[in-house]
Structure formats: C-alpha cells, structure tokens
C-alpha cells in the first residue's frame, strides 16, 4: 500500500470529536468496565484500586460515579449530532419527511429497548416491562429534541429546555421528597407503569410487588431525558455555527464549568 491510498483526513461531514466520544463511551461500556473490574478485584484493598472500582458501580441513591455518566452521555451525543443531521430538513416547509424519519427511529429504538430489557420476546405478559432501557430513554430524548429543533428558534429551544428542567425540579421539590420511596418520579412510575415496571416481582399466587432495590425512574424523568439531549443539541449548534474552533472549544469549556458549578449549588437543595 502506498502513501496515496491512506486516507489523510476524517471523511467529509463527520464530526471527529463526537466519533471519539462515542467510541470512548462504548469502550467503557462493553470492554473497559468488565475487564477492569475483574482485574482490579484482586487489589480491591489498595486505596487506588478501591477508589477506581467505586467509579464502575452505580451509586445507590445520593451522588454519582463515573459509571452513572455513561447513560446520559449517550443522550448528549444523540443531541450533538442532530443540528448536523437535521440541517437539510430545517429549511423544508414540508415537515412530513423528517417526521416519518423521527417516528421510525423513535419506534425502532423503543421496541429494541423492550427487547433488550423489557422481555418483549418472551411473549409472557407477566414478564413484560414497558419502559426500562437506555434505548427507550434515547428515543424519548430524541423525540422531544427533534420537535424543539424543528419548530422553535434557538432562543425558544433554550426557554423550553429550561422550563422542562425547572418543571421537573418543581414537581420533585413540592410533590414529595428526595427519598427513594417518597420522590414524585417514583410515584408516577408506579402509578403509570404498575406491574409492567422493571423491578416488579411476582409471587406464586400471582400477586406482585415493587422491588425495594429498583430505583430507576422513567416516565416523569423523560423531561430530563429531553433536557440532556437538548444540551447536546446546543453543543452541536456551537460547533456547527461557530466560525473559530478554538473559540468554540473555549465557549464549551466555560459553559461546562458554569453548569457544573450550578449543579453543585443546586445539590444543596436537590440532591444529585
């Protein structure tokens, strides 16, 4: 193979930073975490390995680890790609073409999520879990972001995204508490999903109950799935429309720091 046959650059239209981030997230998920955890258990008493092992387990309730960031990072990356993939549709007054694409992607992702974690292929109604997987969260975040991206100005997108986050905060703050059993998102999931919620167990007499250890919420938390995906949309817009890559990087860094500080301050009232 000669030098001319070797690609000298990223294929046109690809966002290299997003490809790298996506690869890193998948690497963490399917390879590094299981391999590292199996390896590091032999030195779990060592302070360094003990700390690192904790980063590859979900925090039971308050706080977060590196492993808790893998799922929302997928949502963020989906949003980052949307300003680029939606470009040809935004100027088209006929929105049916893009809505067919959005609907198809939403349905496929939701069904795949039901297959992966919802026991759909078991064909057993008692085992069916309606809303329980990251793919379904991506589907919902994608749908919300697509509607905002197609029909609102950038200012309108910012306003609605803020309202979604503020609305979620208000519902959790004023209609419950921040305990595992008392938070409003938990109550909504139990009321809407019922026995089709993930974590439900059945007794021999056919009665069922909610698990005391399952604390993931989905229905009300869909508001936050939309917010996380929109954060990616805004990052994608900065990268797409900003003329200077260095300034884009600086702006993303500053916004990231501001958001981290804001989240830290809010955590004194709303636990992470």
N, C-alpha and C positions, 0 to 999 in steps of 0.2 A: 504494500500500500504506500503510495507516495503522499507527500505533504498536501497536495491539492485535493486529495479525496477526503481529508479530515475536516469536518465542519469547524469553522473558525469562530462561530458565534452561536448564540441561542437562536432557534428558529424564530422567524418574524412573527410577532403577535403574542409570544409567550412572555409572561411576567416571571422572570428568573427568581426573584425573591420569594414569590408565592410558591413556586415549584419546590424551592429549597425548604421552605417552612412546612409544606405539605409532606415532603419526604421525611423531614425530621419528626413530625407528629406520628406518621405511620411507623417509622423506625422505633420510636418509643413504645408504641402500642403493641406491635406484633413481634418485635425481636428483643430490644434492649431490656425492657421491663422483666419479661420472664427469664431471660438468660442471666441478667444481673442479679435478680432476686435469688435465683437458685445458687449462684456463685457466692453471693455475699452472706448468705445464711451461715456459712462456715465460720465467718468472722463477725457474727452479729453482736458479740460482746465488745468489740472495738468501737470506741466513740464515733469515729468517722463513718464506719460501715453502718452502725446503728442509726445515725442521722440519715444517711442516704437511703437505707431501707424504708424509713418512715416516709420518705418522699415518693415511694412507689406503692403506697396504700392510701385508700380514701380515708379522710378524717371522718369519724363517726357523726359529728354534728357541727360544733363551732370551730371555725378555722379552715385552712385548706393546705394541701400539699401540692407538689408538682404534678402528681397523678390526677388531681382534681381539675387541672387546667387542660388536659388532653381533649375532653369532650367539647368544652366551649371554644377551644381553638379551632375545631372543625367548623363550627358555626361561623366564626370570624372569617375563616378562609373562604367559605362559600360566599359571604358577603363581599369580600375583597375582589373576587372575580366578576361580580355582577355588573359594575359600571363598564367593564370591557365587553362582556358577553351580550349585554343589553343595548349596546351602542346603536346597532343597526335598526332596532325596534323603536327607539325613543322618538325619532322624527316621523315615524309612520303613523298617520292618523287612524289606520285600521289596526286596532289592538288585538283582534281575534287570533292572528297568527302567533303572537307571543303568549296569549292566554292559553292557547292549545298546548304550547310547549310547557308553560308553567304548570298547568293542570296535569299533564302527562308525567312530568318529573315529580310533582307532589304525590300523585297516586302511586307511582312506582316505588318511591322511597318509603312511603308509609306501609305499603304491602311488604316490602323487603324487611322493614323493621319488625313487622308482625311475624314474619317467617323466622328471623334471626332470634328474637327474644320473646315473641308473643305466642309461640306454639301453634301457629296457624296451620302448619302442615300435619299436625297431629289429628286434625279433624275431630277433636274432642272439645265440646263447648266448655267443659269444666276446667280445661287447661288453658283456654284462650285468654290472652292478655292484650287488651286493645291498644294501649299507649304506654310503651315501656322501653323504648330503644332510642339510641342516639340518632339513627337514621330518620326516625319519626320527628325528633326534635329539629333536625336539619330541614326536613320537609316543611314544618310549620314556620321556622325562621325564614326560610327561602320564600314561602308564600307571602308572609307579611311584608318582607323587604321588597319583593317584586311589585306588590301593589303600591307601596310608597314611592318606589323608584319610577314607576310608570306614570303616576298621576300627580305627584307633588313636586314643587320646586325644592331646591336644596334646603332652603330655609324651612319650608313646610315639612320636609323629612326630619330635620333637626327637632322641630317642635313636637311632632307626633312621637318621635323616639323618646324624647324627654317625658312626654305625657305617659307613655307606656311604662317607663321606669318609675315615674312618680306615682302612677296609679297602683302599680304592684307594691311599692313601698307603703302607700296609704292603706291598702287592703290588709297587708300583713301587720301594720302598726296598730290599726284601730279595730280590726275584726278578729282578734285573737291575741296570741302572744308569740314569743320566739322559741318555745319549747318544741320538742319533737311531736308531741301529741296535741299541742294547743295552737299550732300555727294554722292560719286560714287556708294556705295552699294544701295542707294535708286534709283538711275538712272538705275542700272542694273535690279533691281526687276521690276521696272515699264516697262522697255523695254521688258523683257523676259516673265513675268507673265501677264502683261497687265490687261485685265478686269478679269482675274482669280486670281488676287492678293487679299489677305484678306484686308478688309477695303474699297473695291470699293462699291460705291452706284449707284443705277440706278434711273433715272427719269421716269416719266410717259410716255414720248415719246420714251423710250428705250435707250436714251443716258446714258453714265456712266461717272463717275469721281473718281479720287483718293481722299481718305479721308485726310483732313488736320491734323487729330489727330493720324492716324495709322503710326507708325514709326519703326515697326519691319522689319528687312531685312533678307533674307533667301538665295538667290541664291549665291551671292558673299560671303556672310558670312559663307557659307558651308566650306570655307577654315579654318575659325576659329573653326567651329564645329569639324573639323578634329584635329586641334591643341589641343583643350580642351580634346578630347577623348584620344589623344596621351599622354597628361600629366598624365592621369590616367594609361595608359599603362606603362609609366616609373615608376610611383609609385608602380604599381603591380610588375614590374620586380625587384625593390629594395626589396620588401617584400618577393618575391618568391626565389630570388637567394642569398640574404644576409643571412649569417650564424648566425649572432648575432642580435637578435630582438631589443636589446637596441640600438645598433649602427644604425640599420635600422631607428629606431624612430628619433634618433639624426640627421641622414642624411636627412630624410624627413623634419624635422623641419628647418634645415639650408637652404635647397633648397627653402622651402616655404617662409622664410624670405627674401632670395635673390630675389625671384620672385616678392614679394610684393614691395620691395624697387625699383626694376627695373621698375615695373608698375607705381609706384608713380613718378619716374623721367621722364618716358616717357609721363606721363599725362600732363606735362608742354607743350609738343608739340602736342600730340594726346590726346584730352580729353577723359575721360572714358565715 
